[in-house]
Structures are given as C-alpha cells and as structure tokens.
Amino acid sequence: MSALSSLNARERVMMIGGGLFLIALLGWQFAWRLILVEQAELKQDMARYLMLAQVADEVGSVSQTTGSVPSIPLAQRVTRSADAAGVTLARLDPDGTRLRVTVERAPFADLILWVEALQAREGARPVALQIERLTEPGIVTARLTLEAMQ
C-alpha cells in the first residue's frame, strides 16, 4: 500500500480502477473460453444424436419393409440372397425354426455384406456365427445359425 500512498488521489483511482477492470476482463475471458469449449462439445453431442436418430429411422424403415418377407421360407430367402451376393453355400440344415448354413471358401468382405443383407432385407437374424480364415488371404469358411425375425 506504500506505493499507492505516494500517488495523488486521481492516480490512485486510476490504478485501482484499472486493476479492477483488468481482473474483470481476465475473469470474463476465462469464462468466455469455458463457454466456447462447452458449446463445441454440445455441438458434437447434437451431431451424434442426430446421426443416431437417422440410423434409428433407417432401421425402422428396414423393419417395416421386412414385414412381408416371412411368407417365403427361410431357406429360400437365404439361398436367394447368397446367390445375389456371390456367396457359395455348401450346406443348409434345418434345425426347427432355425437354419444352419455352411459357407466354404468365400471372401470375408462378401460374407459380411451378405450377413448384413440377410438381416436388413431378408428378415433373417444370425444367432450364431463362426468364421475361420484359410491360408489364402481374405478367404474364409463360415458356419451360421439363422432364424427368421418376427
């Protein structure tokens, strides 16, 4: 306080006022940056929620289109979709309401796309899936157990 006592009244008011202004300015700047960071995080959250809502709408529309599929037997739907995907089926074994499928020597990417198409378009849900890779790169064998979606 000895430094302020050596100043005249006008200079003391300027120094105290300037100090208070500087403290207020730094506080506002700190708070503003926190608000901007929070706003950016909220925008990211909103984008994620909108994407999830869009995916949910797509899933809802797919389930509505698969409502008429169960009139066709599961084995026919599986065979038809495998032919369309270029996946060669080695064996189909009915197991009650389920169907066990064996795929020999198929490209991994084609197999995964086919399984996704089964669920999305044919109304067949994989209950079990066992994939084994072969020595040839990208080629696998698979055993699936499928059931019709209700």
Accessible surface in RSA format (square Angstrom, percent):
REM  Atomic radii and reference values for relative SASA: ProtOr
REM  Chains: A
REM  Algorithm: Lee & Richards
REM  Probe-radius: 1.40
REM  Slices: 20
REM RES _ NUM      All-atoms   Total-Side   Main-Chain    Non-polar    All polar
REM                ABS   REL    ABS   REL    ABS   REL    ABS   REL    ABS   REL
RES MET A   1   185.35  96.0 141.28  93.5  44.08 104.9 121.47 103.3  63.88  84.6
RES SER A   2    94.52  79.9  80.81 107.9  13.71  31.6  52.03 110.8  42.49  59.5
RES ALA A   3    77.11  70.9  65.87 101.6  11.24  25.6  74.16 104.4   2.94   7.8
RES LEU A   4    39.95  22.2  39.95  28.6   0.00   0.0  39.95  28.1   0.00   0.0
RES SER A   5    81.61  69.0  55.30  73.8  26.30  60.6  45.67  97.2  35.94  50.4
RES SER A   6    95.02  80.3  54.35  72.5  40.67  93.7  50.82 108.2  44.20  61.9
RES LEU A   7    51.20  28.5  47.45  33.9   3.75   9.4  48.73  34.2   2.47   6.6
RES ASN A   8    88.56  61.1  77.49  74.9  11.06  26.6  42.07 101.2  46.49  44.9
RES ALA A   9    68.07  62.6  62.72  96.8   5.34  12.2  64.09  90.3   3.97  10.5
RES ARG A  10   187.53  78.7 178.34  90.9   9.18  21.9  65.89  90.0 121.64  73.7
RES GLU A  11    75.58  43.4  74.69  56.5   0.89   2.1  24.55  47.5  51.03  41.7
RES ARG A  12    89.87  37.7  89.87  45.8   0.00   0.0  20.09  27.5  69.78  42.3
RES VAL A  13   107.88  71.0 103.43  93.6   4.45  10.7 106.25  92.3   1.64   4.4
RES MET A  14   126.60  65.6 112.53  74.5  14.07  33.5 103.95  88.4  22.65  30.0
RES MET A  15   118.39  61.3 108.02  71.5  10.37  24.7  76.30  64.9  42.09  55.8
RES ILE A  16    90.10  51.3  83.39  62.1   6.71  16.2  89.45  64.4   0.65   1.8
RES GLY A  17    34.81  42.9   0.00   N/A  34.81  42.9  29.80  81.8   5.00  11.2
RES GLY A  18    38.42  47.4   0.00   N/A  38.42  47.4  31.74  87.1   6.67  14.9
RES GLY A  19    30.40  37.5   0.00   N/A  30.40  37.5  28.18  77.3   2.23   5.0
RES LEU A  20   114.04  63.5 109.55  78.4   4.49  11.3 109.85  77.1   4.18  11.3
RES PHE A  21   137.85  69.0 132.25  81.9   5.60  14.6 137.17  83.2   0.68   1.9
RES LEU A  22    98.10  54.6  98.10  70.2   0.00   0.0  98.10  68.9   0.00   0.0
RES ILE A  23   121.22  69.0 117.38  87.5   3.84   9.2 118.54  85.4   2.68   7.3
RES ALA A  24    63.48  58.4  48.45  74.8  15.03  34.2  58.97  83.0   4.50  11.9
RES LEU A  25    81.00  45.1  77.03  55.1   3.96  10.0  80.54  56.6   0.46   1.2
RES LEU A  26   109.99  61.3 105.78  75.7   4.21  10.6 106.14  74.5   3.84  10.3
RES GLY A  27    40.03  49.4   0.00   N/A  40.03  49.4  35.13  96.4   4.89  11.0
RES TRP A  28   147.98  59.4 140.80  68.1   7.18  16.9 123.07  65.6  24.91  40.4
RES GLN A  29    65.85  36.8  65.85  48.1   0.00   0.0  27.94  59.5  37.91  28.8
RES PHE A  30   138.88  69.5 135.50  83.9   3.38   8.8 138.50  84.0   0.39   1.1
RES ALA A  31    45.46  41.8  43.59  67.3   1.87   4.2  45.14  63.6   0.31   0.8
RES TRP A  32   110.41  44.3 109.51  53.0   0.90   2.1  95.76  51.1  14.66  23.8
RES ARG A  33   146.95  61.7 145.91  74.4   1.04   2.5  46.83  64.0 100.12  60.7
RES LEU A  34   100.28  55.8  96.24  68.8   4.04  10.2  96.56  67.8   3.72  10.0
RES ILE A  35    97.42  55.4  94.51  70.4   2.91   7.0  96.81  69.7   0.61   1.7
RES LEU A  36    81.21  45.2  75.49  54.0   5.72  14.4  75.78  53.2   5.43  14.6
RES VAL A  37    85.29  56.1  82.43  74.6   2.87   6.9  85.06  73.9   0.23   0.6
RES GLU A  38    89.46  51.4  89.30  67.6   0.16   0.4  36.32  70.3  53.14  43.4
RES GLN A  39    85.54  47.8  83.54  61.1   2.00   4.8  24.01  51.1  61.53  46.7
RES ALA A  40    53.29  49.0  48.82  75.3   4.47  10.2  51.87  73.0   1.42   3.8
RES GLU A  41    86.50  49.7  85.47  64.7   1.03   2.4  31.70  61.3  54.80  44.7
RES LEU A  42    92.72  51.6  92.72  66.3   0.00   0.0  92.72  65.1   0.00   0.0
RES LYS A  43   130.94  63.9 124.17  76.2   6.77  16.1  74.73  67.3  56.21  59.9
RES GLN A  44   108.82  60.9 103.34  75.5   5.48  13.0  31.85  67.8  76.97  58.4
RES ASP A  45    45.93  32.2  45.35  45.1   0.58   1.4   6.45  15.2  39.48  39.4
RES MET A  46   117.72  61.0 116.44  77.1   1.28   3.1  90.68  77.1  27.04  35.8
RES ALA A  47    60.75  55.9  50.52  78.0  10.22  23.3  55.34  77.9   5.40  14.3
RES ARG A  48   127.28  53.4 125.81  64.1   1.46   3.5  54.77  74.8  72.51  43.9
RES TYR A  49   146.35  68.3 141.83  80.7   4.51  11.7  97.27  73.1  49.07  60.5
RES LEU A  50   121.85  67.9 116.76  83.5   5.10  12.8 117.37  82.4   4.49  12.1
RES MET A  51   108.15  56.0 104.43  69.1   3.72   8.9  67.20  57.1  40.95  54.2
RES LEU A  52   105.01  58.5 101.19  72.4   3.82   9.6 101.46  71.3   3.55   9.6
RES ALA A  53    51.42  47.3  43.15  66.6   8.27  18.8  49.84  70.2   1.58   4.2
RES GLN A  54   106.63  59.6 102.46  74.9   4.16   9.9  30.37  64.6  76.26  57.8
RES VAL A  55    72.32  47.6  72.32  65.5   0.00   0.0  72.32  62.8   0.00   0.0
RES ALA A  56    62.54  57.5  48.31  74.6  14.23  32.4  54.47  76.7   8.07  21.4
RES ASP A  57   104.71  73.3  93.90  93.5  10.81  25.6  29.92  70.4  74.79  74.6
RES GLU A  58    91.98  52.8  90.32  68.3   1.66   3.9  38.48  74.4  53.50  43.7
RES VAL A  59    94.64  62.3  93.31  84.5   1.32   3.2  94.40  82.0   0.23   0.6
RES GLY A  60    27.95  34.5   0.00   N/A  27.95  34.5  27.88  76.5   0.07   0.2
RES SER A  61    56.85  48.0  53.48  71.4   3.38   7.8  40.74  86.7  16.11  22.6
RES VAL A  62    53.28  35.1  52.54  47.6   0.73   1.8  53.28  46.3   0.00   0.0
RES SER A  63    65.27  55.2  52.94  70.6  12.34  28.4  39.99  85.2  25.28  35.4
RES GLN A  64   147.15  82.3 120.68  88.2  26.48  63.0  44.74  95.2 102.41  77.7
RES THR A  65    96.59  68.7  76.03  77.1  20.56  49.0  75.30 101.1  21.30  32.2
RES THR A  66    13.57   9.6  10.16  10.3   3.41   8.1   2.36   3.2  11.21  16.9
RES GLY A  67    56.48  69.7   0.00   N/A  56.48  69.7  34.80  95.5  21.68  48.6
RES SER A  68    90.11  76.1  71.67  95.7  18.43  42.5  56.15 119.6  33.95  47.6
RES VAL A  69    20.70  13.6  18.83  17.0   1.87   4.5  20.70  18.0   0.00   0.0
RES PRO A  70    67.65  49.3  47.29  43.1  20.36  74.0  47.49  39.2  20.16 125.3
RES SER A  71   102.29  86.4  61.17  81.6  41.12  94.7  57.42 122.3  44.87  62.9
RES ILE A  72    57.37  32.6  55.91  41.7   1.46   3.5  57.32  41.3   0.05   0.1
RES PRO A  73    77.84  56.7  66.20  60.3  11.64  42.3  77.67  64.1   0.17   1.1
RES LEU A  74    23.07  12.8  16.85  12.1   6.22  15.6  16.85  11.8   6.22  16.7
RES ALA A  75    38.66  35.5  36.27  56.0   2.39   5.4  36.53  51.4   2.13   5.7
RES GLN A  76   109.39  61.2 102.67  75.0   6.72  16.0  38.31  81.5  71.07  53.9
RES ARG A  77     4.01   1.7   4.01   2.0   0.00   0.0   0.00   0.0   4.01   2.4
RES VAL A  78     0.00   0.0   0.00   0.0   0.00   0.0   0.00   0.0   0.00   0.0
RES THR A  79    54.17  38.5  54.15  54.9   0.02   0.0  49.22  66.1   4.95   7.5
RES ARG A  80   112.73  47.3 105.75  53.9   6.98  16.6  71.69  98.0  41.03  24.9
RES SER A  81     9.74   8.2   5.01   6.7   4.73  10.9   8.12  17.3   1.61   2.3
RES ALA A  82     0.29   0.3   0.29   0.4   0.00   0.0   0.29   0.4   0.00   0.0
RES ASP A  83   106.92  74.9  83.47  83.1  23.45  55.5  31.67  74.5  75.25  75.0
RES ALA A  84    93.04  85.5  49.37  76.2  43.67  99.3  61.62  86.8  31.41  83.2
RES ALA A  85    38.13  35.1  12.94  20.0  25.19  57.3  24.92  35.1  13.20  35.0
RES GLY A  86    56.83  70.1   0.00   N/A  56.83  70.1  36.02  98.8  20.81  46.6
RES VAL A  87     2.81   1.8   0.00   0.0   2.81   6.8   0.25   0.2   2.56   6.9
RES THR A  88    99.07  70.5  91.88  93.1   7.19  17.1  63.81  85.7  35.26  53.3
RES LEU A  89    39.08  21.8  13.85   9.9  25.23  63.4  13.85   9.7  25.23  67.9
RES ALA A  90    59.23  54.5  19.37  29.9  39.86  90.7  28.51  40.2  30.71  81.4
RES ARG A  91   146.64  61.6 138.82  70.8   7.82  18.6  42.98  58.7 103.66  62.8
RES LEU A  92    58.99  32.9  37.45  26.8  21.54  54.2  37.45  26.3  21.54  58.0
RES ASP A  93    35.85  25.1  35.78  35.6   0.07   0.2   7.03  16.5  28.83  28.7
RES PRO A  94   107.21  78.1  88.16  80.4  19.05  69.2  88.28  72.9  18.93 117.7
RES ASP A  95    71.20  49.9  61.60  61.3   9.61  22.7   4.07   9.6  67.14  67.0
RES GLY A  96    78.67  97.0   0.00   N/A  78.67  97.0  44.33 121.6  34.35  76.9
RES THR A  97   123.56  87.9 102.82 104.2  20.74  49.4  90.18 121.1  33.38  50.5
RES ARG A  98    94.48  39.7  91.16  46.5   3.32   7.9  11.93  16.3  82.55  50.0
RES LEU A  99     6.05   3.4   6.05   4.3   0.00   0.0   6.05   4.2   0.00   0.0
RES ARG A 100   117.94  49.5 117.11  59.7   0.83   2.0  34.86  47.6  83.08  50.4
RES VAL A 101     1.37   0.9   0.00   0.0   1.37   3.3   0.10   0.1   1.27   3.4
RES THR A 102    27.61  19.6  27.61  28.0   0.00   0.0  13.76  18.5  13.86  20.9
RES VAL A 103     0.24   0.2   0.24   0.2   0.00   0.0   0.24   0.2   0.00   0.0
RES GLU A 104    83.02  47.7  79.02  59.8   4.01   9.5  33.38  64.6  49.64  40.5
RES ARG A 105   138.77  58.3 119.71  61.0  19.06  45.4  55.36  75.7  83.41  50.6
RES ALA A 106     2.51   2.3   1.70   2.6   0.80   1.8   2.51   3.5   0.00   0.0
RES PRO A 107    54.81  39.9  54.81  50.0   0.00   0.0  54.81  45.3   0.00   0.0
RES PHE A 108    94.71  47.4  94.08  58.3   0.63   1.6  94.08  57.0   0.63   1.8
RES ALA A 109    63.87  58.7  56.57  87.3   7.30  16.6  61.43  86.5   2.44   6.5
RES ASP A 110    52.19  36.6  50.23  50.0   1.96   4.6   2.94   6.9  49.25  49.1
RES LEU A 111     0.05   0.0   0.05   0.0   0.00   0.0   0.05   0.0   0.00   0.0
RES ILE A 112    67.92  38.6  67.26  50.1   0.66   1.6  67.26  48.4   0.66   1.8
RES LEU A 113   115.51  64.3 112.94  80.8   2.57   6.5 113.29  79.6   2.22   6.0
RES TRP A 114     0.78   0.3   0.22   0.1   0.56   1.3   0.78   0.4   0.00   0.0
RES VAL A 115    15.86  10.4  15.86  14.4   0.00   0.0  15.86  13.8   0.00   0.0
RES GLU A 116    94.56  54.3  88.26  66.8   6.29  15.0  53.94 104.3  40.61  33.2
RES ALA A 117    11.98  11.0  11.98  18.5   0.00   0.0  11.98  16.9   0.00   0.0
RES LEU A 118     0.00   0.0   0.00   0.0   0.00   0.0   0.00   0.0   0.00   0.0
RES GLN A 119    76.61  42.8  75.56  55.2   1.05   2.5  14.15  30.1  62.47  47.4
RES ALA A 120    22.01  20.2  17.09  26.4   4.92  11.2  20.72  29.2   1.28   3.4
RES ARG A 121   160.69  67.5 148.66  75.8  12.04  28.7  60.04  82.0 100.66  61.0
RES GLU A 122    20.33  11.7  20.33  15.4   0.00   0.0   0.64   1.2  19.69  16.1
RES GLY A 123     2.15   2.7   0.00   N/A   2.15   2.7   2.12   5.8   0.03   0.1
RES ALA A 124     0.00   0.0   0.00   0.0   0.00   0.0   0.00   0.0   0.00   0.0
RES ARG A 125   102.32  43.0 102.32  52.2   0.00   0.0  26.16  35.7  76.17  46.2
RES PRO A 126    35.89  26.2  19.72  18.0  16.17  58.8  19.72  16.3  16.17 100.5
RES VAL A 127    59.22  39.0  27.59  25.0  31.63  76.2  30.77  26.7  28.45  77.2
RES ALA A 128    53.62  49.3  45.47  70.2   8.15  18.5  53.57  75.4   0.05   0.1
RES LEU A 129    75.87  42.3  40.10  28.7  35.76  89.9  40.48  28.4  35.39  95.2
RES GLN A 130    90.50  50.6  85.66  62.6   4.84  11.5  33.77  71.9  56.73  43.0
RES ILE A 131    57.61  32.8  27.65  20.6  29.95  72.2  27.65  19.9  29.95  81.3
RES GLU A 132    76.85  44.1  72.51  54.9   4.34  10.3  31.39  60.7  45.46  37.1
RES ARG A 133   211.53  88.8 187.26  95.5  24.26  57.8  60.11  82.1 151.42  91.8
RES LEU A 134    59.12  32.9  45.72  32.7  13.40  33.7  50.46  35.4   8.66  23.3
RES THR A 135   147.30 104.8 114.34 115.9  32.96  78.6  92.07 123.7  55.23  83.5
RES GLU A 136    78.64  45.1  73.44  55.6   5.20  12.4  32.61  63.1  46.03  37.6
RES PRO A 137   125.00  91.1 100.01  91.2  24.99  90.8 110.22  91.0  14.78  91.9
RES GLY A 138    51.73  63.8   0.00   N/A  51.73  63.8  37.09 101.8  14.63  32.8
RES ILE A 139    27.36  15.6  26.50  19.7   0.86   2.1  26.50  19.1   0.86   2.3
RES VAL A 140     7.75   5.1   7.70   7.0   0.05   0.1   7.70   6.7   0.05   0.1
RES THR A 141    15.52  11.0  15.20  15.4   0.32   0.8  11.11  14.9   4.41   6.7
RES ALA A 142     1.25   1.1   0.00   0.0   1.25   2.8   0.83   1.2   0.42   1.1
RES ARG A 143   104.95  44.1 101.20  51.6   3.75   8.9  49.51  67.7  55.44  33.6
RES LEU A 144     2.86   1.6   0.00   0.0   2.86   7.2   1.01   0.7   1.85   5.0
RES THR A 145    24.21  17.2  24.17  24.5   0.04   0.1   8.12  10.9  16.09  24.3
RES LEU A 146     0.00   0.0   0.00   0.0   0.00   0.0   0.00   0.0   0.00   0.0
RES GLU A 147    30.03  17.2  30.03  22.7   0.00   0.0   6.06  11.7  23.97  19.6
RES ALA A 148    27.43  25.2  20.90  32.3   6.53  14.8  20.90  29.4   6.53  17.3
RES MET A 149    52.67  27.3  44.27  29.3   8.40  20.0  31.84  27.1  20.83  27.6
RES GLN A 150   209.39 117.1 137.22 100.3  72.17 171.8  94.92 202.0 114.47  86.8
END  Absolute sums over single chains surface
CHAIN  1 A    10987.9       9380.2       1607.7       7063.3       3924.6
END  Absolute sums over all chains
TOTAL         10987.9       9380.2       1607.7       7063.3       3924.6
